[in-house]
């Protein structure tokens, strides 16, 4: 009997088969694909130039904080929002941010250049706090009580073309912050006035519109002006802090004609024309308001008489 059982097991074992494991072989990239990948890896990084933006004013348009008569310049809530926005934009490392004292320096430079049409920045930010309030709610029971403090803020922003005064973007953001405390049978936390809720609510409102604001500012074309022509060399505004470096190539552009639309009444500037190309050869200046670059013309010509009507932009390869 044992022999028969052994024979049956042997037959079953012999019939059992194990499927061979198939090894997955990744398809090899073609020579053309490999060449394209190598060229992409070796390609120089695109030139990224920081825009100059200025916060012209940021006011508190609500009744909050205006119980006492104060000087017009003493606007703590508006200044707080301005400081927060300045810090947030600076942290992105995408912009050079100027405040009102800096604007005076820029205007002074322009006076020396006898060009009052520009204020030296790519966009001007005007903002205000249009809603702000605090509330306290709570519930009381036989042995317990809770207290919730809430702050609400709404911030509105306008982005203005500093050269024309045209408002090219408006946006708003809202934010709330709250804190809760409670007591049970006389034990627990006591909720005094929490001043940090103001900061958190305003910060949340700015965060609500920050990504859209940064995106709109980043869409603005970078451009700067020619300070002086010296033969084949030009001195231009903007330098290392704006992202310029030796070897960068720039376009010298003649603005298009400005015509008035008979339908809308607005003045429209036609597309400009690149008349020359230049390459950065050196940088100068020690801060954002006085830095510049020396560029060498590599194509085209620029005369001293026409320099005032031209501007410099990044060269699209």
Secondary structure, DSSP 8 states (H G I E B T S, - for coil): -HHHHHHHHHHHHHH---------------HHHHHHHHHHHHS-------EEEEEEEEEE-SSTT-SS---TT--HHHHHHHHHHHHHHHHTTSEEEE-HHHHHHHHHHHHHHT--S--S-SEEEEEEEEEEEEEEEEEE-SSEEEEEEEEEEEEEEEEE-TTT--EEEEEEEEEEEEEEEEEETTEE------THHHHHHHHHHHHHHHHHHHHHHHHS--EE-EEEEETTEEEEE--GGGT--TT-EEEEEE---EEE-TTT--EEE---EEEEEEEEEEEE-SSTTT-EEEEEEEEE---TTTGGGEEEEE---
